[in-house]
């Protein structure tokens, strides 16, 4: 696979972090030429559709590059994803939510459909795809398509003058739920299963199967836990409770299945890679456990009314679980090596992540307790953003220094 594709992912990761630093500088220098909201929209879209989507897709390409028959299509698809994401980001910086950014976001969705069809077609010609991995991948692509109903509905909502109504937020949460908890979770777990299978490490099928079915069935009712602040009656609370508990059980079954192969993983991969995997699975456990708190309508309303908690959760999921899982799988494929520069970069990145979570969740807790906010939280969040950016740049540099070959071989 061309090394340029990996550079694309690190470029988006860096651009996402750089825009995050910019937003943290604004409180100290509010007179900026680009509106804050424009950067915020560009930052969030690039994080999900640029870094996370392309990063996950590159894992797939790296695993199957040698057996992919339509390589020209794979190259065209990757280039289209890159330039569509970049133009979308530029459009958001230029006009925020406007005609150009909406058009580019819509184009990106259709490119995602293209990617989904491409992945399915390539999997059909592979001979040794584990059934459990295939199950997760197919479900991830289904939820990717389902998630797109949210953005498409925003056009109708806005056109009918309901942009300030609850329907607008409901559509956004629909999209985020099926992106974070659907597409990204299921796809990355599926690719992890495929990667370990390629090393002749076999996961206990019963546990991973239970984990999948509990999770996917619960994924749909658990959406209601994201919108409990909307008064939809008792039935929505029951569905939210069933969904959240079911998802948690599904995650536990999956983690138990992964824990059972811990010894074999340690024999095949470096301590650095194993550490990143343990961090990933620990974050997944905490993420799923935190979501159980949304079962309580009172706590759910309190959470949704506390901006720092909402931002903290979104960062915990995308910056923590998703990003570190992508980086861990990059290591498993030897895209990132276990040399000191990679370890340094990840350590700085993870330190920034921890500081970011400590401050955001700490702000929320102090607000709930009616305590005064921390005097250093704004500066602390800027420091955390700076550490994240530095860590990403060092990780990118480590990939630069790996070798000068034009191809990445798994």
N, C-alpha and C positions, 0 to 999 in steps of 0.2 A: 504494500500500500504506500502511495506517495507520502513522504514525511510532511509535505506541505499541508496535508489535511490535519495533522496533529497541531501544526503551527496555527491553523485557523482556530482550533478550539482554545488554545492558550491566548490567542489574540482577543477573542471574545471574553474569556475569563478575566484578562487584564483590563479590558475596556469596561467591563461590568464593575470591577473593583475601583477603577479610576473614577468612574461616575459616582460611585459610593463615597469616595474621598471628597469629591467636589461638593456633594450634598452636605457632608459634615463640616466643610469649610464655610458654607453659607451663613451660619449663625455668627461667625466672626467677621464676615464681609458680605453683608446682605445685598449690596449694590452690584449685581452681576448682569451681564448682557443677555444670558439665557434664563428664562423663567424657571424657577425651582420645579414646578409641576411638570414641565416638559422633560427635564432631566430625570425626574422620578419615573415617569411613564417609560422613557427610553431605557432606563436602568432595569426596571422590572421585566420589560419585554425581552431585553437582550439576555438577561440572566436565564430565563426559562427557554426561550426560542433560539437563542444564539448558543451560549455555553452549554446548557444542560442537554438540549435536543441534539446538537451537533456532536457533543461529547459522547452521548449514548450511541449515536449512529456510527461514530468512528470505531467504537468498541466492536460493533457488529462487523464492519468492513475489515477490521484488522484480523478478526478470528477467521473469516471466510474468504479473504482476498485471493488466496491461491486457487480456490475452487469456483470463484465467481466467474460466470461465463460472460455476462454483459458488463465488462469492466468500463467500457466507454460510457455506458449509462450511469454506472456508479460515480464516475468522475464528473459527468454532467450534473448529476443530482447533488453531489457535494458542493460543487461550484455554485449551483443555483441557490442552495441553502445558505451558503456564505454570503453571497451578494444580496439576496433578498433580506436576510437578517441585518446586514450592514445598512442598506438603504432604509429599512424600517426604523432602525435606531436613529439615523440622521433625520428622518421625517419627524419623529417624535421630538427631537431637539429643536427642530425648526418651527413646528406649529402645535406641538402637543397632540391632543386628540383632534385631528382635522382630516380633511378628505384624503390627503396624500398618505398619512400614517395609517388610516383605516384601510385604504386600498392595498398598501404594502402588507399589512397584517393579514388581510384576506388572501392575498397571493401566497403568503407563507403557509396558510392553512392548506391550500391546494397542493403546495409542494410537500407538505407533511403527508397528504393522501398518497402522493406519488411515492414517497419513501416507504409508506406502509405496504403498498402493493409490491414494491421492489423487494422488500424484506421477505414477504410471504412467498414470492416466486423463487427467491434464492433458497429459502429453507426447504422448498419442495424437492430440490435437486440434491440436497445434502443427504448422505447415507447414514451418518451416525449422530443425529441430533437426539439427545435424551428426551423421552416423552414428557417428563415434568418440565424441562426447559422450554420445549415447544409449546406446552400448555400456557406457561406464563407469558411467552412472547406473543402468542395469538391473542390472549386476553388484553395485553398491553396495547396492541394495535387497535383493538375494538374500543377500548376506553379513550385512546387518542382521538379517534373519530367522534366518539360521544362528547368529549370535552369541547370540540369545535362548535357544538350547538350553542354554547354560551356566548362566544364572540359574535356569531351570526345573529343571535337574538338581540344583541345590543343595538344593531342598526335599526331594527324594527322599533325597539323601545325609544331610541333617540328620535327617530323620524316622527313618532307620535307624541312628542313633547313630554316623555316620561323619564327623562334623564335624571331628574332629581327624586324619582320615586324609588320605592323599595325593590321594584322589579329589576332595576339597573344593578344594584348590589347583589341581588339573588343570582342574576346571570353571571356576574363576575365570580362569585363563590362556587357556582356550578363548574365553571371552567377550571378554577384553581383546584377544586376537589378531585376532579377526574384527571387533571394533569399530575398533581403531586402524588395523590394516593392511588391513582389508577396507572396511567401510562408510565411514569418514571419509576415508580416502585416495582411494578410488575416486569417491566423490560429489564431493569438492572438486575433484579433477582434471577430472571430467566437467563441472562447472559452470564451471570456468575455460575449458575448450574452447568451451562454449556462449557464454560472455561475449566471448571474442575473436572468435568467429564473427559475433556481432552487430555487431562493428566492421568486418566484411568482411576480417578477418585469417584466412587459411586455413592450417592446420597440415598439414605433409606427412603424408599418410594412411598411407604405408607404415611410417614410424618409429613413429607413435603406435599403429598396429595391432599391430606387433611388441611394443611396450611393453606393451600391454594383455594380449595372449595369453600372453606370458612370465610376466607378473605374476600373472594370475588362475589359471593352471594351477599355478604354484608356490606360491600362497597356501595351499593345503591341506596339502601335505607340509611346508611351512615351519612349520606349527604345532608340529611335533615339536621344532623348535629351542627352543621355549618351555618344553618339559618334559623336556629331556635329563637333568635331575637325577633323573628317574624311570628306573630301570633297565629299559628295554623291549627291550634286545637290540641287536644290530648293525643290524637293519633300520631301527630308528628313527633311528640316526645317519646312515644312508645317505639316508633320506627328508629328514631335517633339512638335510643338505648340499645335496641337489638343490633343495629348496625355497628355501633362503637364497640360493644362487647364482642360481637362476632369477629370484627377486624382484629381486635386485640388477641383473641384466641388463635386466629389464623397466623398472626405474626409470631406468637409463642411457639406454635407447632413448627413453623419455618425455622426459627432460631434454634430450636431443639435439634432439628435435622442437621443444621449447619454445625452445631456444637459437636455432634457425633463424629464429624470428619476432621475435627481440629488437629488431631495427631498427624493425620495424613497430609493436611495442608502444611503443617510445620516442616514436614520432610521434603516438600516440593518447593516451598517459597521462603524468602528471606524473613528474618525477624522484623524488619521494617514493614514488609508487606503484611505479615500476620498482625502486627500492631495496628496498622490502618484498618484491617478487616475487623478486628475486635472493637475498635473505636466506632466503625460504621454500624455494627450490629448493636452496640450499646446505645448509640444515638437512636437507632430504630426502635429499640425497646422503650426508651424514655419518651420518644415521640408518640408512640401508640398509647402509652400509659397516660400521658398528658391529655390525649384526646378523650379519655374516659371522663375527664372532668366536665366535658361539654354536655354530659347526660343531664346534669342539673341545670334547669332553665335559669335559676338565679345566678349561678356561677357563669353560665354561658353569656348572659347579658352583661355581667361584670367584665368578662374578658373582652367582649366585642366593643365595649365602651372604653377600653384602655388601649390606646394606640400602640404603646410600647410593647405590650404583651402580644398583640396581633403581629407587629413587625418582627418581634423576637421569635415567634412561632414560625413565621414564613422563612426567616433566615435560618432557624434551627433545622428546618426541613431541607431547603435548597442549598444553603451554604454548608450545612453540616452533613446530614445523611446522604443527600444526592451527590454533592460535589466530592466528598471524601470517598464514596463508593466508586465514582468514576475514576478518581485518582488511584484507588486501590487496584481496580481492574487494569488500569494502564500499567501498573507495576507487575501484575500477574502476566501481562503480555510482553513485559520487558520494554515497553515504550518509555517508561521512567525506570531508571535503575536504582539500586539501593546504595549508591555511593553517597559520600558525605554531603555533597551539594544538595541532593534531593532531600536527604534527611533534614538538613538545615532549613531548606525552603518550607517543607511541610511543618516543621516544628514552629517556625515563625507564623505561618498561616494558622495553625491550630491555636497558638497563643492568642492571635487576634480574634479568632472565633470565640474562644472562651471568654475573653474580656468583653466582647460585644454582647454575648448572652448574659453575662453577669450584670452588666449595666442596664440592658433593656428590661430583663426580668426584675432586676432590683428596682428600677424606676416604677414598674407596675405594682410591685409589692408595697413600696412606700406610699404610692397613691392610694392603694386600698386601705392602708392603715392610717391615712390622713397625716402622714409624716411629711416634713419638708423634703423636697427633692435634693439630691446630692449636688453640691456646688461644682463638682468637677466632672459631672456626667457628660456634658457637651464635649469638653476636651478629651475625656476618656474614650468617647465614641469615635472621635477623630483619630486618636492614637490607634484604636482597634482597627479602623479602616486602613490606616497606614500600614499596620503590620500585615493585614490580609494582602494588600497590594504588593508589599515587599516579598512576602512568602510566595505569591504566585509568580512574580518575576524571577525569583531564584529557581523555582521549579521549571519554568520555561527555559531559563539559562542552562539548567542541567540537561534538558532535552537537546538543546543546541550542541552541548559538549559531548553528547553520547557518542556520535560518530558522524561522518560526513556523507553517508550513503543517502541516496535520494529515496530509497524505499524503506518502509518499516516492515520487518519480517516477524511474524508470530510463530 
